[in-house]
Amino acid sequence: MMGWRDFHAHQGTDGHAPSGSRWYLVALFGGLLAGLATLGAFYGGLQLAGQLPPPPLSNSVCVDEKLVFLRNHPIGEPNLLIIGSSVAWRNFNSSVVVRDVRGAKPLNGGFCGLRIHQSAFIADWLIEHAPSVREVLLMASPIDFKDCDFPGTLFDHEDVDRFVFERAPMWSFYLRYFDPISLARNIERQQKGLAEARAMGFSIEFTEYGDGPIDTDQDRGLFYGPMQPPQDACLTALRELAERLQGEGRRFMVMTTPLHPGWKDAYDPDGAFTRDLISRIAAALDGTGAEVWDASYAVLGPAAFTDAIHVRWSATDELTEAILLRFPL
């Protein structure tokens, strides 16, 4: 065993590590700094080229873009929260509510591609940070009621709180979540989304309330084929959300989004599918105090749609006014 004198001698007469160890540490930290500089230059090049995706907090470019919006636009004290998938994000016009309802402060918390249990996760997360919310509107399409048999957690709660509400440095999240394979995939997805928007003649943007207008006169056909009946796990998640909101004293309104008349003619000519959907939603919500509206047959002509479930921005005034008539605020 090395004695005190042996150890002291090994350290050198001045008590410090030998020069070889010092150079090793210098090389180690120098390499680390060089790597960080290279990574920073790489991200900077992507940004200059317009190809830098948002930090992959959820690893869904569309969801992460909405998180960046929320980071850059403090939510304040909203009293109306709109939740759901892209039909909530795209089909609701918050400015109509502000215009028609005195004191209304809407926040569109719709995120693309969400299933019902994921929308419930978003509702809980946003309400935690905006307890001023008194009314919650869920806008859902039939597609949202499938694939609820996996965890609905979209992101790490603490990390996203730091990103959105504490505005921690953005570079730290690029560093924390760095994965070259994921980065390459997200770059490709972002560029594909931008190309599809350009082809449709609109730009990807948010209103000040978080709505996502499809401001175009073009469409992409029905796009969606036949849709599946609601999954029990999704209906269970819906009821659990309704019970939580009821327990908190918040009003909960649920509506199915309008469907393109051409889709109904092709895939639901007798209305049996949509009647079954709304019946099962109503049964899931029974006793929770939630209000339900089947807007799948709302009076919107084919020209109002960009596909089977999404409404162009010019038609959102009419749809939002219809929502306010059905659910007076």
C-alpha positions in Angstrom: 0.0 0.0 0.0 1.3 3.5 -0.9 2.3 5.4 2.2 2.0 9.2 2.7 5.6 9.8 1.6 5.2 7.6 -1.4 2.0 9.4 -2.5 3.6 12.8 -1.9 6.6 11.7 -4.0 4.2 10.5 -6.7 2.5 13.8 -6.8 5.7 15.7 -7.3 7.6 18.0 -4.9 5.0 20.8 -5.3 2.0 18.6 -4.4 0.4 18.9 -7.9 -0.4 16.3 -10.5 2.6 15.5 -12.9 2.7 17.4 -16.1 1.4 14.4 -18.1 -1.9 14.4 -16.1 -2.3 18.2 -16.6 -1.9 17.8 -20.4 -4.4 15.0 -20.4 -7.0 17.2 -18.7 -6.2 20.1 -21.0 -6.7 17.8 -24.0 -9.9 16.4 -22.6 -11.5 19.7 -22.0 -10.1 21.1 -25.2 -11.7 18.3 -27.1 -15.0 18.8 -25.3 -15.0 22.5 -26.1 -14.1 21.8 -29.7 -16.9 19.3 -30.0 -19.4 21.8 -28.6 -18.2 24.5 -30.9 -18.5 22.1 -33.9 -22.0 21.2 -32.8 -22.9 24.9 -32.3 -21.6 25.7 -35.8 -23.6 22.8 -37.2 -26.9 24.0 -35.6 -26.1 27.6 -36.6 -25.7 26.5 -40.2 -29.0 24.7 -40.1 -30.7 27.8 -38.8 -29.1 30.0 -41.5 -30.3 27.6 -44.1 -33.9 27.6 -42.6 -33.6 23.9 -41.8 -33.3 23.9 -38.0 -36.2 22.0 -36.4 -37.3 23.0 -32.9 -35.7 21.2 -29.9 -37.1 17.6 -29.9 -38.9 17.8 -26.6 -41.7 15.5 -27.8 -39.8 14.3 -31.0 -42.8 15.4 -33.0 -41.9 18.5 -35.1 -45.5 19.7 -35.1 -45.9 19.4 -31.4 -42.5 20.9 -30.7 -43.3 23.9 -32.9 -46.4 24.6 -30.8 -44.2 24.4 -27.7 -41.9 27.0 -29.2 -45.0 29.2 -29.8 -46.1 28.9 -26.2 -42.5 29.7 -25.1 -42.5 32.9 -27.2 -46.1 33.9 -26.3 -46.8 33.8 -22.5 -50.2 32.4 -22.0 -51.3 34.9 -19.4 -54.6 34.2 -17.7 -57.0 32.5 -20.3 -60.5 31.6 -19.2 -61.3 29.4 -22.2 -59.1 26.5 -23.2 -59.5 24.8 -26.6 -57.9 21.3 -26.7 -57.8 18.5 -29.2 -55.8 17.4 -32.3 -55.3 19.4 -35.5 -59.0 19.9 -35.9 -58.9 22.1 -32.7 -55.8 23.8 -33.8 -57.0 24.4 -37.4 -60.8 24.7 -37.2 -61.2 27.2 -34.4 -61.0 31.0 -34.7 -60.3 32.5 -31.3 -60.7 36.1 -32.6 -64.4 35.5 -33.2 -64.8 34.6 -29.5 -62.9 37.7 -28.5 -65.1 39.8 -30.8 -68.4 38.3 -29.7 -68.0 37.5 -26.0 -67.0 40.2 -23.6 -64.2 39.3 -21.3 -63.3 36.1 -23.2 -59.6 35.2 -23.1 -59.2 32.0 -25.3 -56.1 29.9 -25.6 -55.9 27.3 -28.4 -54.1 24.4 -26.8 -54.7 22.1 -29.9 -51.7 20.1 -31.0 -51.5 18.1 -34.2 -51.9 14.4 -34.3 -53.1 13.9 -30.7 -55.3 11.1 -29.5 -57.9 11.7 -26.8 -55.7 10.7 -23.9 -52.9 12.9 -25.1 -55.3 15.9 -25.3 -56.2 15.1 -21.7 -52.5 15.3 -20.8 -52.2 18.7 -22.5 -55.3 19.9 -20.7 -53.9 18.9 -17.3 -50.5 20.5 -18.1 -51.9 23.8 -19.4 -54.5 24.2 -16.6 -51.7 23.6 -14.0 -50.0 26.7 -15.4 -53.3 28.6 -16.1 -55.7 27.9 -13.2 -57.7 30.9 -14.5 -59.3 28.5 -17.1 -63.0 28.1 -16.3 -64.2 26.5 -19.6 -62.6 23.7 -21.7 -63.7 22.9 -25.2 -62.6 19.6 -26.8 -62.8 19.6 -30.6 -62.3 16.0 -31.8 -62.4 14.0 -35.0 -63.2 10.3 -35.2 -59.5 9.7 -35.8 -58.7 11.0 -32.3 -60.6 8.0 -30.7 -58.1 5.3 -31.6 -54.6 4.2 -30.4 -55.2 5.2 -26.7 -53.7 1.9 -25.4 -50.2 3.4 -24.9 -49.1 6.1 -22.4 -50.4 9.5 -23.2 -47.4 11.4 -21.9 -46.1 13.6 -24.7 -43.0 15.0 -23.1 -41.0 15.3 -19.9 -43.1 17.6 -17.7 -40.2 19.2 -15.9 -38.1 19.8 -19.1 -41.0 21.4 -20.9 -41.9 23.6 -18.0 -38.3 24.9 -18.0 -38.5 25.4 -21.8 -41.9 27.0 -22.0 -42.5 28.8 -18.7 -39.0 29.4 -17.4 -37.5 30.1 -20.8 -34.3 28.3 -20.1 -31.7 28.7 -22.9 -32.9 27.0 -26.0 -29.4 25.6 -26.8 -29.4 23.6 -23.6 -32.4 21.5 -25.0 -30.7 21.0 -28.3 -27.7 19.7 -26.4 -29.7 17.6 -23.9 -31.8 15.9 -26.6 -29.1 15.6 -29.3 -29.5 12.5 -31.4 -28.2 12.6 -35.0 -30.7 10.0 -36.2 -33.7 11.9 -34.7 -32.3 15.2 -35.9 -32.0 14.0 -39.5 -35.6 12.6 -39.3 -37.0 15.8 -37.9 -35.2 17.9 -40.5 -36.8 15.8 -43.2 -40.3 16.0 -41.5 -40.1 19.7 -41.1 -39.1 20.3 -44.7 -41.8 17.9 -45.9 -44.4 19.9 -43.8 -43.2 23.2 -45.2 -43.3 21.8 -48.8 -46.9 20.5 -48.3 -48.0 23.8 -47.0 -46.4 25.6 -49.9 -48.1 23.2 -52.3 -51.4 24.0 -50.7 -50.7 27.7 -50.9 -50.5 28.7 -47.2 -47.8 29.3 -44.6 -47.4 27.5 -41.3 -48.1 30.1 -38.6 -50.0 30.8 -35.4 -52.5 33.5 -34.5 -51.8 35.3 -31.2 -54.2 32.9 -29.5 -52.5 29.7 -30.8 -54.8 28.9 -33.7 -53.2 27.4 -36.8 -55.0 28.8 -39.9 -55.1 26.9 -43.2 -55.5 30.1 -45.1 -55.9 28.7 -48.7 -58.5 28.2 -51.4 -57.0 24.8 -52.3 -57.8 21.4 -51.0 -56.2 17.9 -51.0 -59.4 15.9 -51.6 -61.0 13.8 -48.9 -57.5 12.5 -47.9 -58.8 10.2 -45.1 -60.5 6.9 -45.9 -62.9 5.0 -43.7 -62.5 5.7 -40.0 -62.6 3.2 -37.1 -65.2 3.1 -34.2 -64.0 4.7 -30.9 -61.6 2.6 -28.8 -62.7 1.9 -25.3 -59.4 3.2 -23.8 -60.0 6.6 -25.5 -63.5 6.8 -24.1 -62.2 5.9 -20.6 -59.6 8.7 -20.9 -62.3 11.1 -22.0 -64.4 10.3 -18.9 -61.4 10.6 -16.6 -60.7 14.1 -18.0 -64.4 15.1 -17.6 -64.4 13.9 -14.0 -61.3 15.8 -13.2 -62.7 19.0 -14.7 -66.0 18.5 -12.9 -64.2 18.1 -9.6 -62.3 21.3 -10.2 -65.5 23.2 -11.0 -64.7 23.8 -14.7 -67.2 23.5 -17.5 -66.4 20.9 -20.1 -67.8 21.0 -23.7 -67.1 18.2 -26.2 -67.9 18.4 -29.9 -67.1 16.3 -32.9 -65.8 18.3 -35.8 -67.7 18.8 -39.0 -67.1 16.2 -41.7 -66.8 16.8 -45.4 -70.2 16.0 -47.1 -68.3 13.9 -49.7 -66.7 11.8 -46.9 -70.1 11.2 -45.4 -71.5 10.2 -48.8 -68.7 7.8 -49.4 -68.1 6.2 -45.9 -71.2 7.0 -43.8 -74.2 7.4 -46.1 -76.8 6.4 -43.6 -75.1 8.3 -40.7 -74.7 5.1 -38.6 -71.0 5.7 -37.9 -71.4 9.2 -36.6 -74.5 8.3 -34.6 -72.6 5.5 -32.9 -69.6 7.7 -32.2 -71.7 10.5 -30.5 -73.7 7.9 -28.6 -70.6 6.3 -27.2 -69.1 9.7 -26.3 -72.3 10.7 -24.6 -72.4 7.5 -22.6 -68.8 7.9 -21.5 -69.6 11.4 -20.3 -72.9 10.5 -18.6 -73.0 12.0 -15.1 -69.9 14.2 -15.5 -71.8 17.4 -16.3 -70.0 17.6 -19.7 -72.0 19.0 -22.7 -71.8 17.2 -26.0 -72.5 18.3 -29.6 -72.4 16.3 -32.7 -71.1 18.9 -35.2 -70.3 16.3 -37.8 -73.4 17.4 -39.6 -72.9 21.1 -39.1 -74.0 23.1 -42.1 -70.7 23.6 -44.0 -70.6 22.9 -47.7 -67.8 21.1 -49.5 -66.1 24.4 -50.3 -65.4 25.0 -46.6 -63.1 22.0 -46.3 -59.5 21.3 -47.2 -59.9 17.6 -46.6 -62.4 15.4 -44.8 -62.0 16.9 -41.4 -60.1 20.3 -41.7 -61.8 23.6 -42.4 -60.1 26.4 -44.4 -59.6 29.6 -42.5 -62.3 31.5 -44.4 -64.9 29.1 -43.0 -63.8 29.2 -39.4 -65.8 32.3 -38.6 -69.0 30.5 -39.4 -68.0 27.4 -37.5 -66.8 29.3 -34.4 -70.1 31.3 -34.4 -72.0 28.0 -34.5 -70.0 26.7 -31.6 -70.8 29.8 -29.6 -74.5 29.3 -30.3 -74.3 25.7 -29.1 -72.1 26.5 -26.1 -72.8 30.1 -25.0 -70.0 31.5 -23.0 
